[in-house]
Amino acid sequence: MKAAFVSPTFSFTRDGRRLLAASREAVTVIDTRSSAVDTIAVRDTRAIAGFVDQIWVVHGPGASLSRFGLAGVKVGPATGIADDDAMLVAAPVGVPAAVWTSRPSLAIREENGELRIEAASPGDHAIPLTARRYVTISGHTVVAPSGLTCELQVGARVLAASIVLDNSSVALLVDRSGVRELVTIGLSNARLALRKQIATGALRVAARAGLVGIVVEPRRVGILDLRSGRVVGELDAPLDVADFALDPDGTRIALRDPGTTIEVLDLRAALAAHPPRASITSSLDHPADEPDIDRARSTEPTIEHDTPKTGVTQPTSGHASPKTGVTQPTSGHASPKTGVTQPTSGRNTSQTGVTQPTNGHGSPETGVTRPGVSSPESGITQPSNGHTSREPTGGLRRPFDLRALAPVEITSQVDRATALAAIDQETRAVALWTLRAITEAWDSRRIGYGNEGKHPFEHEVAALLGMNRGFASAHVAAARQHLEAYEAECDGKVDPRSPHMPLGALALELGLSPLALDILMVVAAPGLWANAARLYGILANDPGRALVDEALVQQVIGPRASRHDIAVELEPHAPLVRLGVVAVDTTRPRPFGALTVDPIVLARLRRERPDLGTGVVARGSDRALEELVVTPGVIGDALSSLGRTSGLARISIRGRAGSGRRTLLAALAAEAGRPLGIIDVSVLPRGERDRAYAIRGALRRAMLAGLLPCVVGLETLGAVEHESADALADVMRAHPGPIAVVLPADGTPPFDPGHVAIDLPVLAESARLDLWTDTLGDAGLRADAAALGARYRIGPGTIRRAISASAAAGIARDADCTAALDAYIRQTRDARLGAHARRVERLGTWDSLVLPADIGDSLRELVARVRHRRTVFETWGMDKQMATSRGLTALFSGPPGTGKTLVAGVIARELGLDLYQVELSKLMSKWIGETERNLAAIFDAAEDGQVVLLFDEADSLFAKRTEVRSSNDRYANLEVNYLLQRLDSFEGIAILTTNASSAIDPAFKRRMSFRLSFPFPDEETRVELWRAHLPPTLPIAGPLELDRLAHKYQLSGGYIRNACLRAAFLAAQDDSAIAQHHLERAVALEYAELGKLSASGALE
């Protein structure tokens, strides 16, 4: 591809906030919100790609790829790539990734902070959807990531391609016999959605919005909507357009002339003055006749921004910063340096005077807008319908409103050496403040020799009352000179409180004022520089005082702030104390309570990995929200709920193990610029007070580390620990930041009404099949995806872990790994079921069954119902009509030994499933609620792993409810009621067997899918049973009169089996073959063991 939808040297970053403009000497980075301008000194730029927190630049004659932070700080070493006349095509979502369109194409992605480069997918061209998923183009064949293909017209040559419309489609610029056409293809179905002939001229795309700009005249640009193929309008450019760029959301257009001038215009305002003309497109004689076109034409694009045009002069070298004249909506006050006017809804930044909006947690906005409120960057009122904006046809609409998650401003961070130098600079300033305070104490004789006065403490009393001065004036003057000289020296250095430095980033994240930062550094100084402790001891002049207290802070900071302002910053409701940055010892009265800084804060200031403590683990996100496999609508509903949340989020996410609960939370947290901090309650100390204290500390550490706290394991608290659970709920409700909890599907959230509730349903079988297929393909493995998807009702997390384990085991890429995947999932399932059930290893076969014909027909119907469940429920839509009882449950009743348990094993073998027999002794518990919890674990695991559950002697568990005469009766009835409710929602396979059908509660019988009564075998059946239990390999001595045995002894199948086995051992003891007398003797022994005096009558 030689043409491009995005200019190689003039484009917006992925979030649309910054404009990148490359010249011969440098790359200029223009923040369109604050009008701040940075330059990256790099020569001979060939291609640029801007992500949210990084900028990639391909430069030099050797085609080296370098990464830079947004402030121009280089990230890692340069990497050589193929020296080819190629372009850099960035992935629209996920981790920073791109394709270098050389031959062959190179896939480049960031992984654990380093670049990974490998060959892209086969084909002429690869267009990245994410870091690992591509749309490939080979000749005139377009292949979607799902493997579906779309054939272009013969002779069509693809000139450019881009992922558009919120990642739901791919747009192609096609040349066919010298005629340019614009083509869009849906990625979900690989169907042609639009084909339009377009005029010649430079072409650029607003990918998420689905708008295309085309230069039709030197000073005129037309805008086309890819949904409908209609011309939205044209704009008059204030300069000759040499290059231009559209931001991904279609709100701005940036124009560059042949010189160094750049203009940034609001697209809606620019289009309003000019109606559309027919100079851009002309319809083909035979346009694509697809249903997608009609749907697309019913929606006109809405461009609601009304920002006046802006003018930026690009620097001519990498060392000159241009002066900006960017004008923003006049709803606030003007910056004295840049002239930028921002909404006056937040705090004032110290460097530019621009008022930035805050999110209620102290963090600045990250470009997301709330429904029904004004956008900080354009003054637009967004629709207040619960959505951040209009819903796209195939994806999520960005930007997301995530203020409820206290989003962190994503800025490039300096390396550790620079960070340490900056923190040393701050520590040195604190030391000089302390020196000034000590010399002033000498001057007033608050610190002096004890025998200087005529009376005890004469000078100290006078100093405290401000009546003493002049004892060390030279020292005071020298200390002040040292401080002034140091501050002047620091003016020429990098500001240690800028957003790119650890201290500045912490201030932005937690909303700390400049005075709060001063206090923080005074309290943190002894932990950063040991000599500060000695200086503090000299200044305090009191061995009984704490190392750092509020009184000492007042002395050190001195003229910079009043003691009253300092006291306000150390109030319990102030960010320093409320967020746990500084801990105040309340055992002593203020201002003498000890002040300490959390160790995590010290680690962040040093750019070290913080020690998160017991039970807290940080987890990043390896995929974007658009890449997650969940039931349609779940993520959109969650984002809408977050957008409606007025304060900081309280999120509960429920679902089965492996359903992707943590992955979804990690992706949401990543969108807010945070990793996820997983806090496992099960490993915290036991006891109400200890556990509440531990989780309070864990939440504080996670928040200070910049994580989104996520509490897991609440379901492990037993019913006897309800007081501990209540205490934990109180702690979580009082947490000062956003927080999430992960719960099982039936878990009760610990939050008050109004929290964000997310439920992850079990994926349908067709969705599981697609996920198995895609994930196996990504891993380069082969397996029976259809069988795996039908057999296991597991979530995306378990599927990916199973495939990763198989790949790590070194299985050859062309080998079938179905068995390895089965083994992994079985081990996972055993870990969940093993505590309450055991796997039955030996299963019967159809040949071992001797049953009446009607019973056999019912069993085959039962098997067929399992096999055709996908067809009935998903293909035929019966799942929409069946709110309950979607599982398969069967009640087998009959006398002992009639084959009920044997049949359960035969069914499991026929379905290719494992049979697990529930052990009631391990299931039942004396603790209230424990039995129900154990049952829930069994049913959940059985549904996920698709096993056959066998409740043998079910009448002991599924018995009739009784009249409540004692607490035992009440709790026994509660267990039965739980089982009734759980069976209604059960979607697995369960078989109940009983010898006493009358003891089963009638409500259970009504909920059974099948109720089969196994009769006592008649004489003819008993003959078949005798034959079935004597294998042909058995040595026989003489004829065996099985008819006489069946007529003489009324035995059930179980006793016939026992008699045959006993006869075999009797014959082996006699060292002979089995004879008739061995069988007769074995039957007699069976009767005798049951206390029967004669071998007559039915034995059951």
PAPAVEX-282959 format. One record per residue (C-alpha): residue in three letters; x, y negated, z negated. Coordinates in steps of 0.05 Angstrom, whole numbers, plus 5000, padded with zeros to 4 digits. Each point is the difference from the previous one (the first is absolute). Layout:
N
alaXYZ/...
//
This chain:
1100
met500050005000/lys502949345022/ala494149544983/ala497849894928/phe493749834961/val504649684948/ser505849555017/pro506750304983/thr502549344972/phe493849634977/ser494850344956/phe496350014934/thr501550484943/arg495350584987/asp496049614948/gly499549395045/arg502949544948/arg506849855031/leu502049825070/leu506650255027/ala503649615055/ala506750245027/ser505149545033/arg507050135023/glu503049834932/ala494750224949/val493250274984/thr495449484968/val494850234949/ile494249524992/asp495150114943/thr493449775030/arg496849934931/ser505249574964/ser503749755062/ala506650234968/val505350165052/asp505850484993/thr505350205051/ile503650655011/ala506849895030/val500450545054/arg502349895071/asp497650295066/thr493350254975/arg496950495048/ala493850214961/ile496649854933/ala494650354959/gly496949694938/phe497150424943/val497049774934/asp506749974963/gln505350115054/ile502249755067/trp503550465050/val504649695051/val503350355059/his505949585020/gly506749995035/pro502550315063/gly500450684966/ala492750004977/ser500950024925/leu493950014955/ser500449584936/arg494949924945/phe498949364961/gly495749774943/leu495249435011/ala505049514972/gly505450235048/val503750474952/lys502750605038/val497450684979/gly504950565010/pro505150075056/ala498649905074/thr498350635039/gly501950125072/ile494650225048/ala500050165074/asp502549425042/asp494349965048/asp495449485030/ala494650194950/met495049704952/leu498550084926/val492850214989/ala498049964926/ala495050474966/pro493849604978/val499250344931/gly503950404950/val507349964982/pro504449575046/ala500850405064/ala500849875074/val501850325067/trp505849775042/thr497550115071/ser506550265028/arg500650655040/pro498750424960/ser496049584951/leu502749964929/ala495450034939/ile502749564944/arg497149994930/glu502149794931/glu500450574950/asn502349904928/gly503249345019/glu504050295059/leu498750035074/arg498350675032/ile500850035076/glu497850595041/ala497150155068/ala492849785007/ser494450445025/pro501150295070/gly497349595058/asp501849395040/his497849524945/ala498450074926/ile495849474965/pro500350054924/leu493650034960/thr503750134936/ala507150224983/arg498650715023/arg493949975046/tyr500349755072/val495949905062/thr504150295056/ile499549845074/ser502650485053/gly498749765071/his492549855002/thr498450444939/val498849674933/val500450464939/ala496949774934/pro503250214933/ser494550534993/gly502350335064/leu494049785042/thr501849745069/cys497349485048/glu501849995073/leu501049335034/gln498849915073/val505150315046/gly505449505017/ala499049594937/arg506549764968/val500049784927/leu503649334991/ala498549884926/ala496250324943/ser497849814930/ile495950294944/val493949544991/leu493349924966/asp502250204930/asn503950605026/ser493850315033/ser502149905072/val506049925046/ala500249435051/leu503850115064/leu502349515053/val499850415064/asp502549855070/arg496250355056/ser502249835070/gly502249314979/val493649844962/arg500549904924/glu494750334957/leu498649974926/val497950684972/thr497950214930/ile499450734977/gly496850224934/leu504850424958/ser494650404966/asn497250295065/ala505349815052/arg494549705043/leu500649395046/ala496549424966/leu501849415045/arg503349865067/lys500749295026/gln503949685055/ile503949414973/ala503949415028/thr507649985002/gly503649634946/ala503350134932/leu495550424956/arg499950064924/val495450374952/ala496949884931/ala500250744983/arg495350064941/ala494949515027/gly500250305070/leu501249345037/val504549915059/gly503049335022/ile502149885072/val503749395028/val495949805061/glu503349325011/pro506349694971/arg495849644947/arg493950454996/val499150654963/gly493850445005/ile497550474946/leu496750675016/asp496250454951/leu501950735007/arg493450244970/ser495749715054/gly504849815055/arg497249304999/val503949355003/val499349664932/gly502749345024/glu506149605023/leu504449504964/asp504049425025/ala507250054976/pro503549354978/leu506450245034/asp502350435057/val499350724976/ala506650385007/asp497850524948/phe494450084951/ala497650474944/leu493450184967/asp499850204928/pro497150714989/asp493449744973/gly498849525057/thr499849374957/arg506049635027/ile503849915065/ala507249775002/leu502749675063/arg507349875019/asp502349565056/pro506450105041/gly503849574950/thr499750064924/thr493049774984/ile494950464968/glu492649854990/val495550424954/leu492649915014/asp493750254968/leu497050445053/arg492649864987/ala501149255000/ala504050035063/leu494850425036/ala494049594978/ala501649445049/his500250435062/pro494650495024/pro502550645033/arg501450005075/ala500750575048/ser507349905014/ile502450544953/thr496250635019/ser495850285055/ser495950644993/leu501850605042/asp495050285048/his499650634958/pro501149834927/ala500650554948/asp493150274985/glu500850204927/pro495449914941/asp505649654963/ile499549415048/asp492749874984/arg501450014926/ala506049555009/arg496149495040/ser494849924945/thr505249684954/glu503149335016/pro506549834964/thr499549524943/ile505949534992/glu498349564941/his506549634985/asp499849255008/thr507149794983/pro502849415039/lys505750125047/thr506950014971/gly506849815027/val506750314983/thr506649835032/gln504550615006/pro507249924979/thr505350055053/ser504950384957/gly499750504943/his502549494950/ala495149425010/ser493350044964/pro494649665040/lys495449494971/thr492950235001/gly493949605012/val495050554987/thr493449744975/gln495350454960/pro492849884978/thr499549374958/ser496650324939/gly505649894951/his506149554991/ala505949895046/ser506950294991/pro505149444995/lys505150405039/thr496050315056/gly493649615004/val496150654992/thr493349944966/gln497650624963/pro493750144960/thr500849754929/ser497650644967/gly506250254966/arg506749814970/asn505249535028/thr506350295028/ser506249654976/gln503849985065/thr495149735051/gly494549704958/val495050435037/thr494350254958/gln499350755010/pro493650364982/thr500650514944/asn496550664992/gly498149964927/his506150414980/gly505149495018/ser501950295068/pro499449575062/glu495350205055/thr502650455054/gly495849775058/val493750394982/thr493449634995/arg494050144957/pro493050045027/gly496349354993/val506149574982/ser504649555039/ser506250285031/pro506249674972/glu503249975068/ser494349755043/gly494249784957/ile495450515031/thr494050274962/gln499950755008/pro493450385003/ser497550184931/asn496950675020/gly504850434961/his504850095058/thr506449635010/ser498049885073/arg496350355056/glu500950745002/pro503950275060/thr497650595041/gly505650464980/gly503949764940/leu500749534941/arg499749255009/arg506149634975/pro501749594961/phe497350334937/asp497549634940/leu504250314945/arg500449444949/ala496950474949/leu506550395003/ala504249394984/pro503950035065/val507449864998/glu502949525050/ile504550425044/thr506749655006/ser506850265020/gln504450134940/val507449864995/asp505150544985/arg502050184929/ala506549615000/thr496349365019/ala494750144949/leu505250104945/ala503449365019/ala493449634996/ile498350294932/asp507049834975/gln498749295023/glu493749974958/thr503550324940/arg505649495005/ala494949444999/val496850304936/ala506950044968/leu501249265015/trp493249824973/thr501950374937/leu506749644997/arg496549335004/ala495350224944/ile505850224957/thr503949355009/glu493849614984/ala499350414936/trp507349844984/asp498649275015/ser494249984951/arg503650464951/arg494350515002/ile505850465010/gly505849804956/tyr504250184940/gly496250114936/asn504449544957/glu499549385044/gly494449664961/lys499349784928/his493650404993/pro498150705021/phe497850025074/glu500349255003/his502249965073/glu495650565024/val493849684969/ala501749335032/ala501250355067/leu493450364999/leu496549334987/gly503949665056/met503749544951/asn507150245016/arg504149875062/gly506949835025/phe504350544969/ala501950325067/ser498249505055/ala505950195044/his498050734999/val492949825018/ala502249585058/ala504850545025/ala494550534996/arg495249565040/gln505449865052/his501350755007/leu492550125010/glu499249435050/ala506150225040/tyr497550725002/glu493049795023/ala503249575054/glu504250595022/cys493850455003/asp496349515045/gly504450245057/lys498650734987/val494150455015/asp494349864952/pro499750614953/arg492649884992/ser498350035074/pro495150555020/his505750405030/met503450064932/pro497850484946/leu498149454951/gly496149615052/ala496450635024/leu498150164928/ala497449294991/leu495750055062/glu497450694982/leu498149844928/gly498349265008/leu505549744954/ser501049254995/pro507049685003/leu499849914924/ala498050734991/leu506150195042/asp504449574955/ile497250364939/leu500950675033/met507349875015/val501449764929/val496950634971/ala503350455052/ala507049694995/pro502750464945/gly498050615041/leu503449725061/trp506249704967/ala502050264931/asn503649364979/ala493449645001/ala498150384936/arg505949694963/leu498349315025/tyr492850094977/gly502450224931/ile504249384993/leu494249565023/ala495050324953/asn504849954941/asp495650494961/pro501850744994/gly492950164980/arg496949785065/ala498850425061/leu505049965057/val495049625043/asp493749684974/glu495549435022/ala503849504957/leu506650175033/val496849945069/gln497849304982/gln507149834979/val503250285063/ile495249705051/gly500049354962/pro498949395045/arg497150425057/ala493350104965/ser496449834936/arg499150524946/his492549965011/asp500650205074/ile504650574979/ala494950234949/val494650015054/glu504350445045/leu500850504942/glu492650034983/pro496950705005/his495849795060/ala505949715038/pro503050435056/leu506750114964/val496750354941/arg493550245031/leu503650385055/gly505250284953/val506049635030/val501949754931/ala498050384937/val498649604936/asp501150334933/thr493649844961/thr502650264933/arg503049314988/pro496449345009/arg501249555059/pro504949725019/phe504450514965/gly497450645032/ala505350355041/leu499549925076/thr502450555046/val499850125074/asp497550655028/pro505950425028/ile496450075066/val500449255010/leu507550024986/ala500850565051/arg496149615053/leu504349384988/arg506250435012/arg496950335061/glu500550684965/arg495150585002/pro495849914937/asp499050564950/leu492550095003/gly499950464940/thr496250644986/gly494050155043/val501049445052/val502250155071/ala500449505057/arg497250225067/gly500349635066/ser495650095060/asp502550355063/arg494049845043/ala495249425013/leu492650004983/glu498450125073/glu504050654999/leu496350314941/val495450595013/val493749884959/thr492650035012/pro498049425046/gly497849384963/val503450154934/ile505949525010/gly495649455030/asp495250044941/ala505849984951/leu503049385033/ser493149674999/ser499350154926/leu506949724986/gly498249385039/arg493749904957/thr503950084935/ser500549334965/gly505650174951/leu505650514998/ala498150685026/arg497850594959/ile500050595048/ser497650704989/ile501350505056/arg496950694995/gly501050625041/arg502950705001/ala507350164989/gly503849865065/ser494449575029/gly504749415009/arg498049594939/arg507149784982/thr501849915073/leu494249525011/leu501849614938/ala507349975021/ala497949735068/leu495549474968/ala505649814953/ala504949945058/glu495249535035/ala500549564938/gly507650045001/arg500550494941/pro502050724990/leu495350444960/gly501950154927/ile497250684981/ile498950084925/asp498750724979/val495950024936/ser501450744989/val507449884984/leu498849434951/pro500150124925/arg493850314970/gly495749674948/glu495349415008/arg504749464974/asp506450275031/arg496950135068/ala496749315003/tyr506649674981/ala503750415052/ile495249845057/arg500049264982/gly507650015007/ala499750405064/leu495149515031/arg504449424980/arg506350325029/ala496550165065/met497349295008/leu506749684983/ala503450455051/gly495449725053/leu495950645006/leu492550105004/pro498650434939/cys496350645015/val497850444942/val499350755014/gly498550604956/leu494149724960/glu496350655014/thr505250384961/leu497549694935/gly495750524968/ala493149884972/val503049994930/glu504349415021/his494149545016/glu502449494950/ser506849985035/ala496549935067/asp495949414973/ala506349674974/leu503450085068/ala493949705034/asp500349394955/val507449915016/met498850055075/arg494249524998/ala504349494964/his505950065048/pro501749315028/gly501350235071/pro496750445053/ile499550734983/ala497650655032/val498150684973/val499950665037/leu494450474980/pro497150665021/ala493849995044/asp495350014939/gly504349574954/thr497249414961/pro503749345012/pro502649664937/phe498049315025/asp494049554991/pro494749955055/gly502249575058/his506650355013/val502250245069/ala497950735007/ile502950425056/asp497750715013/leu503850455048/pro495550555026/val502750665024/leu502049965073/ala495450365049/glu502850635032/ser500949655067/ala504049444967/arg504350514964/leu501350355066/asp502349345032/leu504449854940/trp503350695002/thr501149935075/asp503049304996/thr504450134939/leu502650665027/gly501649655066/asp503749434964/ala504250524962/gly501450415063/leu496850634970/arg495050495027/ala494350324961/asp492850225007/ala497049314985/ala492950235012/ala500550564949/leu503449564949/gly494949455008/ala494250494992/arg503150394942/tyr502349444954/arg495849404980/ile506249614979/gly501649275008/pro505349645040/gly505049994943/thr500050764991/ile500450115075/arg506049545008/arg503550314940/ala499050705027/ile502749825068/ser505949624970/ala501750604957/ser499850455060/ala504449535040/ala504949954942/ala500350764997/gly503650005067/ile494650335041/ala501849995074/arg496249485040/asp497050515047/ala498350514946/asp493050104972/cys499949744929/thr492850184983/ala502250524949/ala504749504966/leu494449494996/asp495350524971/ala505150194948/tyr501149274979/ile492649854994/arg498950664962/gln505349804950/thr496849324992/arg493350324989/asp502650534952/ala502949444957/arg493049714993/leu496050654994/gly505050434963/ala498249754931/his492850245005/ala499750525056/arg504250555029/arg501050185073/val497350695019/glu505550345041/arg496450635024/leu493949875041/gly495250515029/thr498050105072/trp493450115036/asp501950745006/ser500150074925/leu492949754993/val493950454997/leu494049564996/pro492849995024/ala499149705069/asp496249384976/ile505649834951/gly505250075055/asp496149545046/ser499649474945/leu507550044988/arg501549905074/glu495349395000/leu503849734940/val506650075038/ala497149675062/arg497549424959/val507149844979/arg502950085070/his494949555033/arg499849464947/arg503749495042/thr495250105058/val493849934958/phe502149444954/glu504549575044/thr498250155073/trp492550084989/gly499649464946/met496850414945/asp504849684949/lys495849365005/gln493850394978/met503250414945/ala501649564941/thr501450604955/ser501450745003/arg504849965059/gly504350554970/leu498850745002/thr498150354935/ala497550714992/leu497150384941/phe501450755001/ser495850374949/gly499350744986/pro502150574955/pro507350104984/gly504250345053/thr495549825059/gly505549635037/lys498749284983/thr507349824986/leu502550435057/val495549635048/ala502949334977/gly506950245019/val497650255068/ile496949325015/ala506549644981/arg504050475045/glu495249905058/leu500549244994/gly507650014992/leu499449674932/asp502950164931/leu495550264945/tyr500749704931/gln496650324941/val498349504946/glu502450224931/leu494749774952/ser504450094939/lys504749465028/leu494349575025/met495949924936/ser502549534947/lys497849834930/trp501149265013/ile494149615023/gly500549835074/glu506250435012/thr496050565033/glu496849525049/arg506849705016/asn502850695014/leu494150175044/ala501049355038/ala507350175013/ile498150695026/phe494549765046/asp504349435027/ala506050455014/ala495450525032/glu497149485047/asp506849725019/gly503350675011/gln494050355030/val500250624957/val494550474978/leu498449914927/leu497450614964/phe496349924934/asp499550724976/glu494950134946/ala497149315015/asp494350074951/ser504749814943/leu501249325032/phe493849875042/ala495150224946/lys493149714989/arg499549364961/thr496950084932/glu496049594952/val504649544961/arg500250224928/ser507249834984/ser505949615028/asn502650645031/asp493650075041/arg500549285022/tyr507150055025/ala498750685032/asn494349685039/leu504649425020/glu504850505032/val494350325039/asn497549315022/tyr507049835025/leu500450645040/leu493249865031/gln502349305022/arg506850255025/leu497050555041/asp495649485035/ser506349635024/phe504450625009/glu502450085072/gly504250634991/ile498450744994/ala498050314933/ile497350704984/leu496650164935/thr499150734978/thr495650244943/asn497050634971/ala494549604967/ser496649575051/ser494549824952/ala505049644955/ile501949505055/asp496649334995/pro494749945055/ala502849325021/phe506550355020/lys496250515042/arg496549445037/arg506749695018/met503050645028/ser500950045075/phe499350764996/arg497050454947/leu501550735012/ser497750584956/phe504450615004/pro495750624987/phe502250634964/pro502350475056/asp495250555021/glu502350715014/glu501749885073/thr504049394983/arg503650384945/val502350515051/glu503049455042/leu503349704938/trp503350674983/arg502750055071/ala502449285000/his504150094937/leu503550645022/pro505249795052/pro501950475057/thr507150034974/leu497750344936/pro501950754996/ile493650414996/ala499550724974/gly493850315030/pro493649665020/leu497449434956/glu492550024988/leu498849254999/asp492550085014/arg499350414936/leu504049484960/ala495549445027/his493750394983/lys502350244931/tyr503249364974/gln496749325003/leu506249575002/ser500949295025/gly505649845048/gly504749774945/tyr499450664962/ile500950405064/arg506449625014/asn502450144929/ala498250745006/cys503850075066/leu506249674971/arg499650434936/ala499250635042/ala506249835039/phe504249934937/leu497150654972/ala502150365064/ala506949694996/gln500650234929/asp498350715022/asp504949935058/ser494650195049/ala495549705052/ile493349714980/ala494550524993/gln492649974983/his501450154927/his504549404994/leu494349555022/glu495150344954/arg504749934941/ala501449275016/val492549845000/ala499150364934/leu505549594969/glu496749365025/tyr493550194965/ala503750204937/glu503749344995/leu493449635001/gly497350444944/lys495550425044/leu499050694971/ser498050295068/ala501949835071/ser492949835020/gly496349355010/ala502349375034/leu506849724982/glu500049265010/
//
